[in-house]
Amino acid sequence: MSAPARVLDLLPHWLSEKVPRDHRESDAAFRRRRRVVAATSLAGAGMLGAGLSTEPGSPAFYGMTLGTAATWLVGGLASGRLHLGWMRTGDGLRRPVATPVLTGVGAFGAFYAAALVARRIPVLRRALSSVLSYADRGRTGLVLVTTLANGAAEEVFFRGALYAAVGERRPVLTSTGVYVLATVATRNPALVLASGVMGTLFGLQRRSSGGIQAPMLTHVTWSTLMLRYLPPLFAEPPDDSRNEPRPSSSRSTSPSSV
């Protein structure tokens, strides 16, 4: 048994088992999809990097991030037919809803625990603080809209158009690799690490369900919770720095004691 097969055996059935599907398309449609995907990948990565180079909370930031979401969305839809996917339940199939949402909650819990460790590692703390500054210094409603728009649009493109353009040869690995490369444009190690972990999870959901609904619901759930609960964690210094002993008042250097 190959290593990937052994890994799949360790996963829950809703990530390891593939529901029946027939997503065949003509050679001409497949080639066209690949051309659209290649062009969109380059354009989207460039806009993603540019968006996180703007001033947090500025009109340029909102314009670039919404433009990035539009690029992923338009490129994904223009590439060809996409599918929502199914999940096996008993003897039948249904659209995946509850399980992907709960998966997003679980993913957030794992990332929150990792963030407690990362905030004590200077390079990761700086990287996370840099990203979360866009939430701290921006308008809550607009930040939420841009975050969810990008999360949903990324699934339309990466787990929709790109995944389909890869073909049958290791689509999870390849689509995740391209997802990570696109995130490298942000020059932020925390985002790159997160894209590798979550990209793999989203890819497995796409592989199992045959569509983008499951990874999209997981993505927006995870993003919403991260946006709500992570910024306060990095707004304060780590516990050890807050608990450092303060100078005694008896050693004051005010004029009365000199």
Contacts in CASP RR format, 6 or more apart in sequence:
PFRMAT RR
TARGET T0000
AUTHOR 0000-0000-0000
METHOD contacts of the structure
MODEL  1
MSAPARVLDLLPHWLSEKVPRDHRESDAAFRRRRRVVAATSLAGAGMLGA
GLSTEPGSPAFYGMTLGTAATWLVGGLASGRLHLGWMRTGDGLRRPVATP
VLTGVGAFGAFYAAALVARRIPVLRRALSSVLSYADRGRTGLVLVTTLAN
GAAEEVFFRGALYAAVGERRPVLTSTGVYVLATVATRNPALVLASGVMGT
LFGLQRRSSGGIQAPMLTHVTWSTLMLRYLPPLFAEPPDDSRNEPRPSSS
RSTSPSSV
1 9 0 8 1.000
8 15 0 8 1.000
8 16 0 8 1.000
9 16 0 8 1.000
11 204 0 8 1.000
13 88 0 8 1.000
14 87 0 8 1.000
14 88 0 8 1.000
14 96 0 8 1.000
14 99 0 8 1.000
14 208 0 8 1.000
15 204 0 8 1.000
15 205 0 8 1.000
15 208 0 8 1.000
16 204 0 8 1.000
16 208 0 8 1.000
17 88 0 8 1.000
17 208 0 8 1.000
18 207 0 8 1.000
18 208 0 8 1.000
18 210 0 8 1.000
19 85 0 8 1.000
19 86 0 8 1.000
19 87 0 8 1.000
19 88 0 8 1.000
19 93 0 8 1.000
19 208 0 8 1.000
19 209 0 8 1.000
19 210 0 8 1.000
21 83 0 8 1.000
21 85 0 8 1.000
21 86 0 8 1.000
21 210 0 8 1.000
23 83 0 8 1.000
23 164 0 8 1.000
23 210 0 8 1.000
25 33 0 8 1.000
25 80 0 8 1.000
25 81 0 8 1.000
29 80 0 8 1.000
30 165 0 8 1.000
30 167 0 8 1.000
32 79 0 8 1.000
32 80 0 8 1.000
33 79 0 8 1.000
33 80 0 8 1.000
33 161 0 8 1.000
33 164 0 8 1.000
33 165 0 8 1.000
34 165 0 8 1.000
36 75 0 8 1.000
36 76 0 8 1.000
36 78 0 8 1.000
36 79 0 8 1.000
36 80 0 8 1.000
36 161 0 8 1.000
37 75 0 8 1.000
37 76 0 8 1.000
37 79 0 8 1.000
37 157 0 8 1.000
37 161 0 8 1.000
37 162 0 8 1.000
37 165 0 8 1.000
40 71 0 8 1.000
40 72 0 8 1.000
40 74 0 8 1.000
40 75 0 8 1.000
40 76 0 8 1.000
40 78 0 8 1.000
40 79 0 8 1.000
40 157 0 8 1.000
40 161 0 8 1.000
41 162 0 8 1.000
41 178 0 8 1.000
41 182 0 8 1.000
43 71 0 8 1.000
44 68 0 8 1.000
44 71 0 8 1.000
44 72 0 8 1.000
44 182 0 8 1.000
45 181 0 8 1.000
45 182 0 8 1.000
45 184 0 8 1.000
45 185 0 8 1.000
46 185 0 8 1.000
47 64 0 8 1.000
47 67 0 8 1.000
47 68 0 8 1.000
47 71 0 8 1.000
48 68 0 8 1.000
48 182 0 8 1.000
48 183 0 8 1.000
48 185 0 8 1.000
48 186 0 8 1.000
49 185 0 8 1.000
49 186 0 8 1.000
49 187 0 8 1.000
50 64 0 8 1.000
51 60 0 8 1.000
51 61 0 8 1.000
51 64 0 8 1.000
51 65 0 8 1.000
51 68 0 8 1.000
52 131 0 8 1.000
52 134 0 8 1.000
52 186 0 8 1.000
52 187 0 8 1.000
52 188 0 8 1.000
54 60 0 8 1.000
54 61 0 8 1.000
54 64 0 8 1.000
55 61 0 8 1.000
56 133 0 8 1.000
56 134 0 8 1.000
56 136 0 8 1.000
56 137 0 8 1.000
56 138 0 8 1.000
57 134 0 8 1.000
57 137 0 8 1.000
57 138 0 8 1.000
57 139 0 8 1.000
57 142 0 8 1.000
57 143 0 8 1.000
61 134 0 8 1.000
62 142 0 8 1.000
62 146 0 8 1.000
65 146 0 8 1.000
65 149 0 8 1.000
65 150 0 8 1.000
66 146 0 8 1.000
66 149 0 8 1.000
68 150 0 8 1.000
68 153 0 8 1.000
69 146 0 8 1.000
69 149 0 8 1.000
69 150 0 8 1.000
69 151 0 8 1.000
69 152 0 8 1.000
69 153 0 8 1.000
70 153 0 8 1.000
71 153 0 8 1.000
72 150 0 8 1.000
72 153 0 8 1.000
72 154 0 8 1.000
72 156 0 8 1.000
72 157 0 8 1.000
72 158 0 8 1.000
73 152 0 8 1.000
73 153 0 8 1.000
73 156 0 8 1.000
73 157 0 8 1.000
75 157 0 8 1.000
75 161 0 8 1.000
76 82 0 8 1.000
76 156 0 8 1.000
76 157 0 8 1.000
76 160 0 8 1.000
76 161 0 8 1.000
77 156 0 8 1.000
77 161 0 8 1.000
79 160 0 8 1.000
79 161 0 8 1.000
79 164 0 8 1.000
79 165 0 8 1.000
80 161 0 8 1.000
80 164 0 8 1.000
82 156 0 8 1.000
82 160 0 8 1.000
82 161 0 8 1.000
82 164 0 8 1.000
82 211 0 8 1.000
82 212 0 8 1.000
83 160 0 8 1.000
83 210 0 8 1.000
83 211 0 8 1.000
83 212 0 8 1.000
84 95 0 8 1.000
84 211 0 8 1.000
84 212 0 8 1.000
84 213 0 8 1.000
85 95 0 8 1.000
85 96 0 8 1.000
85 209 0 8 1.000
85 210 0 8 1.000
85 211 0 8 1.000
85 212 0 8 1.000
85 213 0 8 1.000
85 214 0 8 1.000
86 93 0 8 1.000
86 94 0 8 1.000
86 95 0 8 1.000
86 96 0 8 1.000
86 209 0 8 1.000
86 210 0 8 1.000
86 211 0 8 1.000
87 93 0 8 1.000
87 94 0 8 1.000
87 95 0 8 1.000
87 96 0 8 1.000
87 99 0 8 1.000
87 208 0 8 1.000
87 209 0 8 1.000
87 214 0 8 1.000
95 213 0 8 1.000
96 205 0 8 1.000
96 209 0 8 1.000
96 213 0 8 1.000
96 214 0 8 1.000
96 217 0 8 1.000
97 213 0 8 1.000
97 217 0 8 1.000
99 214 0 8 1.000
100 205 0 8 1.000
100 213 0 8 1.000
100 214 0 8 1.000
100 215 0 8 1.000
100 216 0 8 1.000
100 217 0 8 1.000
100 218 0 8 1.000
100 221 0 8 1.000
101 217 0 8 1.000
101 218 0 8 1.000
101 221 0 8 1.000
103 201 0 8 1.000
103 205 0 8 1.000
103 214 0 8 1.000
103 218 0 8 1.000
103 221 0 8 1.000
104 217 0 8 1.000
104 218 0 8 1.000
104 219 0 8 1.000
104 221 0 8 1.000
104 222 0 8 1.000
104 225 0 8 1.000
105 221 0 8 1.000
105 222 0 8 1.000
105 225 0 8 1.000
107 198 0 8 1.000
107 201 0 8 1.000
107 218 0 8 1.000
107 222 0 8 1.000
108 221 0 8 1.000
108 222 0 8 1.000
108 225 0 8 1.000
108 226 0 8 1.000
108 229 0 8 1.000
109 225 0 8 1.000
111 194 0 8 1.000
111 222 0 8 1.000
111 226 0 8 1.000
111 230 0 8 1.000
112 229 0 8 1.000
112 230 0 8 1.000
112 233 0 8 1.000
115 128 0 8 1.000
115 230 0 8 1.000
115 233 0 8 1.000
115 234 0 8 1.000
116 233 0 8 1.000
118 124 0 8 1.000
118 125 0 8 1.000
118 128 0 8 1.000
118 190 0 8 1.000
119 125 0 8 1.000
119 128 0 8 1.000
119 233 0 8 1.000
119 234 0 8 1.000
119 238 0 8 1.000
120 238 0 8 1.000
120 240 0 8 1.000
123 189 0 8 1.000
124 189 0 8 1.000
124 190 0 8 1.000
125 234 0 8 1.000
125 238 0 8 1.000
127 188 0 8 1.000
127 189 0 8 1.000
127 190 0 8 1.000
127 191 0 8 1.000
128 190 0 8 1.000
128 230 0 8 1.000
128 234 0 8 1.000
129 234 0 8 1.000
130 188 0 8 1.000
131 188 0 8 1.000
131 190 0 8 1.000
131 191 0 8 1.000
132 230 0 8 1.000
132 231 0 8 1.000
132 234 0 8 1.000
134 143 0 8 1.000
135 143 0 8 1.000
135 227 0 8 1.000
135 230 0 8 1.000
135 231 0 8 1.000
136 231 0 8 1.000
136 235 0 8 1.000
143 227 0 8 1.000
144 224 0 8 1.000
144 227 0 8 1.000
147 223 0 8 1.000
147 224 0 8 1.000
147 227 0 8 1.000
148 220 0 8 1.000
148 223 0 8 1.000
148 224 0 8 1.000
151 216 0 8 1.000
151 219 0 8 1.000
151 220 0 8 1.000
151 223 0 8 1.000
152 216 0 8 1.000
152 219 0 8 1.000
152 220 0 8 1.000
154 179 0 8 1.000
154 219 0 8 1.000
155 202 0 8 1.000
155 212 0 8 1.000
155 215 0 8 1.000
155 216 0 8 1.000
155 219 0 8 1.000
156 212 0 8 1.000
156 216 0 8 1.000
158 175 0 8 1.000
158 178 0 8 1.000
158 179 0 8 1.000
158 182 0 8 1.000
158 199 0 8 1.000
158 202 0 8 1.000
159 175 0 8 1.000
159 202 0 8 1.000
159 203 0 8 1.000
159 205 0 8 1.000
159 206 0 8 1.000
159 211 0 8 1.000
159 212 0 8 1.000
159 215 0 8 1.000
159 216 0 8 1.000
160 206 0 8 1.000
160 211 0 8 1.000
160 212 0 8 1.000
162 175 0 8 1.000
162 178 0 8 1.000
162 179 0 8 1.000
163 171 0 8 1.000
163 175 0 8 1.000
163 203 0 8 1.000
163 206 0 8 1.000
166 174 0 8 1.000
166 175 0 8 1.000
171 203 0 8 1.000
171 206 0 8 1.000
171 207 0 8 1.000
172 200 0 8 1.000
172 203 0 8 1.000
172 204 0 8 1.000
172 206 0 8 1.000
172 207 0 8 1.000
175 199 0 8 1.000
175 203 0 8 1.000
175 206 0 8 1.000
176 196 0 8 1.000
176 199 0 8 1.000
176 200 0 8 1.000
176 202 0 8 1.000
176 203 0 8 1.000
177 196 0 8 1.000
179 195 0 8 1.000
179 196 0 8 1.000
179 199 0 8 1.000
180 192 0 8 1.000
180 195 0 8 1.000
180 196 0 8 1.000
180 199 0 8 1.000
182 195 0 8 1.000
183 191 0 8 1.000
183 192 0 8 1.000
183 194 0 8 1.000
183 195 0 8 1.000
183 196 0 8 1.000
184 192 0 8 1.000
186 192 0 8 1.000
198 219 0 8 1.000
198 222 0 8 1.000
201 215 0 8 1.000
201 218 0 8 1.000
202 215 0 8 1.000
202 218 0 8 1.000
202 219 0 8 1.000
203 215 0 8 1.000
205 214 0 8 1.000
205 215 0 8 1.000
205 218 0 8 1.000
206 212 0 8 1.000
206 214 0 8 1.000
206 215 0 8 1.000
208 214 0 8 1.000
236 242 0 8 1.000
END
